[in-house]
Amino acid sequence: MKAIKAHVKDGQVVLAEPIGDKGEYEAVVVLLDGDPWADLMTDPRPRPALAGTREAALAEHAQGQTTPLDPDDMP
C-alpha cells in the first residue's frame, strides 16, 4: 500500500505526485477534515442570528456597557 498526495476539486481527484507504475489499480481516497473555523468564516450563507448578536454587541459597546477582557480573570 502507498500513500499518495492528491487534490480534490469539484469531485475530481488529481494526483499531486506520480504513482511510478503503469497499469490499473484499486484505490481508496481518504479525505482529510478541513479547518472547521475556516469553513465557518468563509461560508457565504447569511446567518441572521449571528448578525443580530453582532449588532447587539456593537450597540452595547457604543453605549459604553462593555469592559475589556482581562486575561488574568479568564479560566
The first five atom37 places (N, CA, C, CB, O) and aatype in JSON, in Angstrom:
{
  "aatype": [12, 11, 0, 9, 11, 0, 8, 19, 11, 3, 7, 5, 19, 19, 10, 0, 6, 14, 9, 7, 3, 11, 7, 6, 18, 6, 0, 19, 19, 19, 10, 10, 3, 7, 3, 14, 17, 0, 3, 10, 12, 16, 3, 14, 1, 14, 1, 14, 0, 10, 0, 7, 16, 1, 6, 0, 0, 10, 0, 6, 8, 0, 5, 7, 5, 16, 16, 14, 10, 3, 14, 3, 3, 12, 14],
  "atom_mask": [
    [1, 1, 1, 1, 1],
    [1, 1, 1, 1, 1],
    [1, 1, 1, 1, 1],
    [1, 1, 1, 1, 1],
    [1, 1, 1, 1, 1],
    [1, 1, 1, 1, 1],
    [1, 1, 1, 1, 1],
    [1, 1, 1, 1, 1],
    [1, 1, 1, 1, 1],
    [1, 1, 1, 1, 1],
    [1, 1, 1, 0, 1],
    [1, 1, 1, 1, 1],
    [1, 1, 1, 1, 1],
    [1, 1, 1, 1, 1],
    [1, 1, 1, 1, 1],
    [1, 1, 1, 1, 1],
    [1, 1, 1, 1, 1],
    [1, 1, 1, 1, 1],
    [1, 1, 1, 1, 1],
    [1, 1, 1, 0, 1],
    [1, 1, 1, 1, 1],
    [1, 1, 1, 1, 1],
    [1, 1, 1, 0, 1],
    [1, 1, 1, 1, 1],
    [1, 1, 1, 1, 1],
    [1, 1, 1, 1, 1],
    [1, 1, 1, 1, 1],
    [1, 1, 1, 1, 1],
    [1, 1, 1, 1, 1],
    [1, 1, 1, 1, 1],
    [1, 1, 1, 1, 1],
    [1, 1, 1, 1, 1],
    [1, 1, 1, 1, 1],
    [1, 1, 1, 0, 1],
    [1, 1, 1, 1, 1],
    [1, 1, 1, 1, 1],
    [1, 1, 1, 1, 1],
    [1, 1, 1, 1, 1],
    [1, 1, 1, 1, 1],
    [1, 1, 1, 1, 1],
    [1, 1, 1, 1, 1],
    [1, 1, 1, 1, 1],
    [1, 1, 1, 1, 1],
    [1, 1, 1, 1, 1],
    [1, 1, 1, 1, 1],
    [1, 1, 1, 1, 1],
    [1, 1, 1, 1, 1],
    [1, 1, 1, 1, 1],
    [1, 1, 1, 1, 1],
    [1, 1, 1, 1, 1],
    [1, 1, 1, 1, 1],
    [1, 1, 1, 0, 1],
    [1, 1, 1, 1, 1],
    [1, 1, 1, 1, 1],
    [1, 1, 1, 1, 1],
    [1, 1, 1, 1, 1],
    [1, 1, 1, 1, 1],
    [1, 1, 1, 1, 1],
    [1, 1, 1, 1, 1],
    [1, 1, 1, 1, 1],
    [1, 1, 1, 1, 1],
    [1, 1, 1, 1, 1],
    [1, 1, 1, 1, 1],
    [1, 1, 1, 0, 1],
    [1, 1, 1, 1, 1],
    [1, 1, 1, 1, 1],
    [1, 1, 1, 1, 1],
    [1, 1, 1, 1, 1],
    [1, 1, 1, 1, 1],
    [1, 1, 1, 1, 1],
    [1, 1, 1, 1, 1],
    [1, 1, 1, 1, 1],
    [1, 1, 1, 1, 1],
    [1, 1, 1, 1, 1],
    [1, 1, 1, 1, 1]
  ],
  "atom_positions": [
    [[0.84, -1.17, 0.0], [0.0, 0.0, 0.0], [0.89, 1.23, 0.0], [-0.96, 0.0, 1.21], [1.93, 1.26, 0.66]],
    [[0.47, 2.26, -0.75], [1.18, 3.53, -0.81], [0.23, 4.64, -0.4], [1.75, 3.78, -2.22], [-0.98, 4.54, -0.59]],
    [[0.77, 5.68, 0.16], [0.0, 6.9, 0.41], [0.5, 7.94, -0.58], [0.16, 7.4, 1.91], [1.69, 8.25, -0.63]],
    [[-0.41, 8.47, -1.36], [-0.05, 9.45, -2.39], [-0.88, 10.71, -2.16], [-0.28, 8.87, -3.83], [-2.09, 10.63, -1.98]],
    [[-0.22, 11.86, -2.17], [-0.95, 13.11, -2.04], [-1.76, 13.38, -3.29], [0.01, 14.29, -1.76], [-1.34, 13.07, -4.41]],
    [[-2.94, 13.96, -3.08], [-3.8, 14.3, -4.2], [-4.62, 15.53, -3.84], [-4.74, 13.12, -4.58], [-4.72, 15.9, -2.67]],
    [[-5.18, 16.15, -4.84], [-6.07, 17.29, -4.66], [-7.43, 16.89, -5.2], [-5.52, 18.59, -5.37], [-7.52, 16.23, -6.24]],
    [[-8.48, 17.3, -4.51], [-9.84, 17.06, -4.98], [-10.48, 18.41, -5.24], [-10.67, 16.21, -3.95], [-10.55, 19.26, -4.35]],
    [[-10.95, 18.59, -6.46], [-11.63, 19.84, -6.81], [-12.86, 19.48, -7.62], [-10.68, 20.82, -7.61], [-12.78, 18.82, -8.65]],
    [[-14.0, 19.94, -7.14], [-15.27, 19.67, -7.81], [-15.48, 18.18, -8.04], [-15.32, 20.43, -9.15], [-15.99, 17.77, -9.09]],
    [[-15.08, 17.37, -7.08], [-15.29, 15.93, -7.16], [-14.28, 15.18, -7.99], [0.0, 0.0, 0.0], [-14.38, 13.96, -8.11]],
    [[-13.3, 15.85, -8.56], [-12.29, 15.2, -9.37], [-10.99, 15.08, -8.58], [-12.05, 15.99, -10.68], [-10.54, 16.04, -7.96]],
    [[-10.41, 13.89, -8.59], [-9.17, 13.64, -7.87], [-8.0, 13.79, -8.83], [-9.17, 12.22, -7.22], [-7.97, 13.16, -9.89]],
    [[-7.03, 14.63, -8.46], [-5.82, 14.82, -9.26], [-4.64, 14.49, -8.37], [-5.71, 16.28, -9.84], [-4.47, 15.08, -7.3]],
    [[-3.82, 13.55, -8.81], [-2.66, 13.16, -8.01], [-1.64, 14.29, -7.98], [-2.02, 11.88, -8.58], [-1.38, 14.93, -9.0]],
    [[-1.06, 14.53, -6.81], [-0.07, 15.58, -6.65], [1.35, 15.05, -6.87], [-0.18, 16.2, -5.26], [2.3, 15.83, -6.92]],
    [[1.48, 13.76, -6.99], [2.79, 13.14, -7.23], [2.57, 11.89, -8.06], [3.54, 12.81, -5.89], [1.48, 11.3, -8.02]],
    [[3.56, 11.47, -8.81], [3.38, 10.29, -9.66], [3.3, 8.99, -8.85], [4.53, 10.19, -10.66], [3.88, 8.87, -7.78]],
    [[2.56, 8.05, -9.4], [2.46, 6.73, -8.76], [3.73, 5.93, -9.01], [1.22, 5.96, -9.29], [4.2, 5.21, -8.13]],
    [[4.28, 6.05, -10.2], [5.53, 5.36, -10.51], [5.33, 4.1, -11.32], [0.0, 0.0, 0.0], [6.27, 3.64, -11.98]],
    [[4.15, 3.53, -11.29], [3.88, 2.31, -12.04], [2.72, 2.56, -13.0], [3.56, 1.12, -11.09], [1.83, 3.36, -12.72]],
    [[2.75, 1.86, -14.14], [1.63, 1.95, -15.07], [0.69, 0.79, -14.82], [2.13, 1.96, -16.55], [1.08, -0.22, -14.22]],
    [[-0.53, 0.94, -15.27], [-1.49, -0.12, -15.1], [-2.75, 0.4, -14.41], [0.0, 0.0, 0.0], [-2.93, 1.6, -14.24]],
    [[-3.59, -0.53, -14.03], [-4.85, -0.19, -13.39], [-4.8, -0.63, -11.93], [-6.06, -0.85, -14.12], [-4.32, -1.73, -11.63]],
    [[-5.29, 0.23, -11.02], [-5.18, -0.05, -9.61], [-6.49, 0.23, -8.9], [-4.06, 0.78, -8.99], [-7.26, 1.09, -9.33]],
    [[-6.74, -0.48, -7.84], [-7.82, -0.15, -6.92], [-7.25, 0.88, -5.95], [-8.36, -1.44, -6.16], [-6.08, 0.8, -5.57]],
    [[-8.07, 1.83, -5.55], [-7.59, 2.88, -4.64], [-8.7, 3.24, -3.65], [-7.13, 4.13, -5.43], [-9.89, 3.09, -3.93]],
    [[-8.26, 3.71, -2.52], [-9.17, 4.24, -1.5], [-8.77, 5.7, -1.31], [-9.1, 3.42, -0.15], [-7.6, 5.99, -1.08]],
    [[-9.73, 6.6, -1.39], [-9.46, 8.01, -1.19], [-9.94, 8.39, 0.2], [-10.14, 8.89, -2.29], [-11.11, 8.21, 0.53]],
    [[-9.05, 8.93, 1.0], [-9.38, 9.38, 2.35], [-9.31, 10.89, 2.35], [-8.42, 8.77, 3.42], [-8.26, 11.47, 2.07]],
    [[-10.41, 11.54, 2.67], [-10.44, 12.99, 2.7], [-10.13, 13.48, 4.1], [-11.81, 13.53, 2.22], [-10.76, 13.05, 5.07]],
    [[-9.18, 14.37, 4.21], [-8.81, 14.94, 5.5], [-9.82, 16.01, 5.87], [-7.38, 15.51, 5.47], [-10.28, 16.77, 5.02]],
    [[-10.16, 16.07, 7.15], [-11.07, 17.1, 7.62], [-10.44, 18.46, 7.43], [-11.45, 16.87, 9.09], [-9.26, 18.66, 7.72]],
    [[-11.23, 19.39, 6.94], [-10.75, 20.76, 6.8], [-10.76, 21.48, 8.14], [0.0, 0.0, 0.0], [-11.09, 20.88, 9.17]],
    [[-10.42, 22.71, 8.12], [-10.43, 23.55, 9.31], [-11.85, 24.03, 9.53], [-9.43, 24.75, 9.18], [-12.33, 24.86, 8.75]],
    [[-12.56, 23.55, 10.56], [-13.96, 23.95, 10.74], [-14.13, 25.45, 10.94], [-14.55, 23.21, 11.91], [-15.15, 26.01, 10.54]],
    [[-13.16, 26.1, 11.57], [-13.28, 27.55, 11.77], [-13.15, 28.26, 10.44], [-12.2, 28.06, 12.75], [-13.89, 29.21, 10.18]],
    [[-12.25, 27.84, 9.59], [-12.1, 28.46, 8.27], [-13.36, 28.22, 7.45], [-10.85, 27.9, 7.54], [-13.82, 29.12, 6.74]],
    [[-13.92, 27.01, 7.54], [-15.15, 26.72, 6.81], [-16.27, 27.63, 7.28], [-15.54, 25.24, 7.0], [-17.03, 28.15, 6.46]],
    [[-16.38, 27.83, 8.58], [-17.43, 28.69, 9.13], [-17.24, 30.14, 8.69], [-17.44, 28.6, 10.66], [-18.2, 30.8, 8.31]],
    [[-16.01, 30.62, 8.74], [-15.75, 32.02, 8.43], [-15.89, 32.34, 6.94], [-14.35, 32.39, 8.9], [-16.21, 33.47, 6.58]],
    [[-15.67, 31.36, 6.09], [-15.76, 31.61, 4.65], [-17.09, 31.19, 4.05], [-14.64, 30.89, 3.95], [-17.3, 31.37, 2.85]],
    [[-17.98, 30.65, 4.85], [-19.3, 30.23, 4.36], [-20.11, 31.48, 4.0], [-20.05, 29.36, 5.41], [-20.36, 32.3, 4.88]],
    [[-20.54, 31.63, 2.75], [-21.22, 32.86, 2.34], [-22.7, 32.92, 2.73], [-21.11, 33.01, 0.86], [-23.35, 33.96, 2.55]],
    [[-23.25, 31.83, 3.27], [-24.68, 31.84, 3.61], [-24.96, 32.85, 4.71], [-25.14, 30.43, 4.05], [-24.15, 33.01, 5.63]],
    [[-26.11, 33.55, 4.63], [-26.46, 34.51, 5.67], [-26.73, 33.82, 7.0], [-27.68, 35.33, 5.25], [-27.25, 32.71, 7.03]],
    [[-26.38, 34.48, 8.08], [-26.58, 33.96, 9.44], [-27.34, 35.03, 10.23], [-25.21, 33.59, 10.13], [-26.71, 35.81, 10.95]],
    [[-28.68, 35.1, 10.11], [-29.45, 36.15, 10.78], [-29.22, 36.2, 12.29], [-30.92, 35.96, 10.51], [-29.12, 37.29, 12.86]],
    [[-29.14, 35.06, 12.95], [-28.95, 35.06, 14.41], [-27.58, 35.63, 14.77], [-29.09, 33.62, 14.97], [-27.45, 36.39, 15.73]],
    [[-26.56, 35.27, 14.0], [-25.22, 35.79, 14.26], [-25.17, 37.29, 13.99], [-24.18, 35.05, 13.38], [-24.55, 38.04, 14.76]],
    [[-25.81, 37.74, 12.92], [-25.85, 39.17, 12.61], [-26.56, 39.94, 13.73], [-26.55, 39.43, 11.26], [-26.13, 41.03, 14.09]],
    [[-27.64, 39.38, 14.27], [-28.36, 40.02, 15.37], [-27.5, 40.13, 16.62], [0.0, 0.0, 0.0], [-27.52, 41.15, 17.31]],
    [[-26.76, 39.08, 16.92], [-25.86, 39.09, 18.08], [-24.76, 40.13, 17.89], [-25.24, 37.69, 18.3], [-24.4, 40.83, 18.83]],
    [[-24.24, 40.21, 16.68], [-23.19, 41.2, 16.38], [-23.72, 42.62, 16.57], [-22.67, 41.02, 14.94], [-23.06, 43.45, 17.19]],
    [[-24.91, 42.88, 16.04], [-25.49, 44.22, 16.16], [-25.75, 44.58, 17.62], [-26.8, 44.3, 15.37], [-25.5, 45.72, 18.03]],
    [[-26.24, 43.62, 18.41], [-26.49, 43.87, 19.84], [-25.18, 44.17, 20.57], [-27.21, 42.66, 20.48], [-25.13, 45.06, 21.41]],
    [[-24.13, 43.42, 20.25], [-22.84, 43.63, 20.9], [-22.26, 45.0, 20.52], [-21.85, 42.51, 20.52], [-21.69, 45.69, 21.37]],
    [[-22.39, 45.38, 19.27], [-21.9, 46.69, 18.85], [-22.68, 47.82, 19.51], [-21.98, 46.81, 17.31], [-22.11, 48.85, 19.87]],
    [[-23.99, 47.64, 19.68], [-24.81, 48.66, 20.34], [-24.4, 48.8, 21.81], [-26.31, 48.3, 20.23], [-24.3, 49.91, 22.32]],
    [[-24.17, 47.66, 22.5], [-23.73, 47.71, 23.9], [-22.38, 48.43, 24.0], [-23.63, 46.28, 24.5], [-22.17, 49.23, 24.91]],
    [[-21.49, 48.13, 23.08], [-20.17, 48.77, 23.09], [-20.3, 50.28, 22.86], [-19.26, 48.15, 22.0], [-19.66, 51.08, 23.55]],
    [[-21.14, 50.68, 21.9], [-21.33, 52.09, 21.6], [-21.92, 52.85, 22.8], [-22.25, 52.26, 20.37], [-21.66, 54.04, 22.97]],
    [[-22.7, 52.17, 23.64], [-23.31, 52.79, 24.81], [-22.42, 52.7, 26.04], [-24.65, 52.13, 25.11], [-22.81, 53.13, 27.13]],
    [[-21.21, 52.16, 25.87], [-20.28, 52.06, 26.99], [-20.65, 51.0, 28.01], [0.0, 0.0, 0.0], [-20.24, 51.09, 29.17]],
    [[-21.41, 50.0, 27.6], [-21.87, 48.96, 28.52], [-20.94, 47.74, 28.55], [-23.27, 48.51, 28.14], [-21.27, 46.73, 29.16]],
    [[-19.81, 47.84, 27.91], [-18.88, 46.7, 27.88], [-17.56, 47.1, 28.52], [-18.66, 46.22, 26.43], [-17.23, 48.28, 28.62]],
    [[-16.81, 46.1, 28.95], [-15.48, 46.33, 29.52], [-14.5, 45.41, 28.79], [-15.46, 46.07, 31.07], [-14.88, 44.33, 28.35]],
    [[-13.25, 45.82, 28.67], [-12.26, 44.97, 28.01], [-12.05, 43.67, 28.8], [-10.91, 45.72, 27.86], [-12.18, 43.64, 30.02]],
    [[-11.73, 42.61, 28.08], [-11.43, 41.34, 28.73], [-10.1, 41.44, 29.47], [-11.4, 40.18, 27.7], [-9.15, 42.05, 28.98]],
    [[-10.05, 40.84, 30.64], [-8.82, 40.8, 31.42], [-8.31, 39.36, 31.37], [-9.06, 41.28, 32.91], [-8.94, 38.46, 31.92]],
    [[-7.17, 39.14, 30.72], [-6.67, 37.77, 30.59], [-6.42, 37.1, 31.94], [-5.39, 37.77, 29.79], [-6.46, 35.87, 32.03]],
    [[-6.17, 37.87, 33.0], [-5.94, 37.27, 34.31], [-7.22, 36.74, 34.94], [-5.29, 38.27, 35.23], [-7.17, 35.91, 35.84]],
    [[-8.38, 37.21, 34.47], [-9.66, 36.75, 35.01], [-10.28, 35.62, 34.2], [-10.62, 37.9, 35.09], [-11.35, 35.11, 34.55]],
    [[-9.63, 35.22, 33.14], [-10.2, 34.19, 32.28], [-9.81, 32.81, 32.8], [-9.74, 34.37, 30.81], [-8.67, 32.6, 33.23]],
    [[-10.75, 31.87, 32.77], [-10.43, 30.5, 33.26], [-9.47, 29.77, 32.37], [-11.69, 29.67, 33.39], [-9.11, 28.62, 32.65]]
  ]
}
